[in-house]
Amino acid sequence: MARIGLLTISDGRDFVHRDIADWARSSEDAIAAALEGAGHEVVRAPELVWTNELASSQARLVAEARPDLTIFNYSVWAFPHFSMLAADATPGPLVLLSNIDPVQPGMVGMLAAGGALDQIGRVHGRVWGDVADPATLERLLVHVRAAQAVGGLRGSTFGRFGGRPMGMYTAVANTDQWLAAFGVDVEEIDQWEIVRRSELVSPTRAKEGREWLEKHANVHYDGKQLTPELLERQIRSYHAVRELIDEWNLDFSGIKGQPELTTHFTTMDITEAFLNDPYDWEGPKPTHVTATESDMDAALTMQILKLISGDPVLFADVRHYHADRDIWDLANSGQHATWYAARSDDPAENLRRVHLYPEVFFFPAGGASVHHVAAPGDMTLARLTRHSGRYRMQVVRGAFEDYGDEVNEQLARQSTFEWPHAFTRMDVPADEFLSRFGANHIHAVPGDYVAELEQVCRLLDVDFQRLGG
Ligand SMILES: C[C@H](O)[C@@H](O)[C@@H](O)C(=O)CO
């Protein structure tokens, strides 16, 4: 649920305003009803804005409620300087909304106000139409979701476990830039804390976690790389990270893993999969975005996708392009959230399709990798990357595909079978993708959130780059 401010802007001539006030008020009633019907809280200015004094005072009153987004409503001709004063008193994201009705010049009011805001460089969105029309309401809700995501980032903390993995420049970002641009602070935590605290997790807790995984998933012990003891070590690591998340009030995280933990302790695959999942062996829980290889821009992208969609977010390597099928194998080095196996609310349904395999030669410390093939469906794929220090959001639509067990296995065996796979058809030619995409990792959520991402970029002053669009 979002908190949405609502002000209706009117004509500055007292005799005109008097005549159109009921019309303007009823249009505001309709907007409030539509937004409340969609489950949001609406903070309405007590009075219609028809003087310069009311422009500032009413906007300040609404701003005091700290709305995620403020809507200026235009159903009549509205003096543009009222919008300018009200916008100045509105610190957060702003949308101008106009009905399209020939009886009163509301649309003219929106265009005049929008032009004036453009002149001073004030970012705002514009929506037009009847909010009773589901398509108009949906266009308005795009702005609501984008504003919520941007607001959700501000004042949050990213937990960075370990530093730059294996020389990846794309996995580390400038913390000054993060705070200034996104309002996100970075808490550095040494991976030693995971090792130290994992020893302190109660044996019963680790055992119960292991038994739950043995019951619901398919565990392939080999007596060397994957033993009950190593699986329990992974479960202990999960609880250690959960404890650190609570202690440091972390909103989202990344874990370096390679090479220290994957060579000498165990992989973080179980930890990362179940942090990203909406459940673990102890029951349902909120997702906690966690990026493999402590990839900061990955985690930030994932957190935005989570705040927009509410769903768990996929983290993956862009591992292989099957040119004969024009599909990509998105296969992370050991885990995808298990929710992606069937995208079911019932963990058992997802885990039935999950295989815990002994870790491969890259990771001599052993443990389980979390193998499954992602369930089919339409996806939005995205990634924040940087060009010459400036952020851009690279976005592509696509779909996960499922070819049946035999073909899936044949495809998965061409790369690293033991890792999870999402066979993905992307709406972009491979040449374009490979020549433009600025990272080795990509992220995804089910559904179409391109419009929301575009708005997020406007609000954050990030370049929006649609690939294949
Ligand atoms: C094999 C490497 O150790 C992997 O971690 C590598 O493929 C990556 O995941 C790079 O993002």
PDBQT file of the ligand as one rigid body, heavy atoms in Angstrom, charges set to zero:
ROOT
HETATM    1  C1  LIG A 501      33.128 -20.160 -12.399  1.00  0.00    +0.000 C 
HETATM    2  C2  LIG A 501      33.165 -18.941 -11.588  1.00  0.00    +0.000 C 
HETATM    3  O1  LIG A 501      33.703 -19.251 -10.347  1.00  0.00    +0.000 OA
HETATM    4  C3  LIG A 501      31.805 -18.327 -11.467  1.00  0.00    +0.000 C 
HETATM    5  O2  LIG A 501      31.589 -17.756 -10.261  1.00  0.00    +0.000 OA
HETATM    6  C4  LIG A 501      31.576 -17.376 -12.592  1.00  0.00    +0.000 C 
HETATM    7  O3  LIG A 501      31.072 -18.095 -13.657  1.00  0.00    +0.000 OA
HETATM    8  C5  LIG A 501      30.595 -16.341 -12.228  1.00  0.00    +0.000 C 
HETATM    9  O4  LIG A 501      29.592 -16.619 -11.652  1.00  0.00    +0.000 OA
HETATM   10  C6  LIG A 501      30.879 -14.945 -12.588  1.00  0.00    +0.000 C 
HETATM   11  O5  LIG A 501      29.831 -14.118 -12.287  1.00  0.00    +0.000 OA
ENDROOT
TORSDOF 0
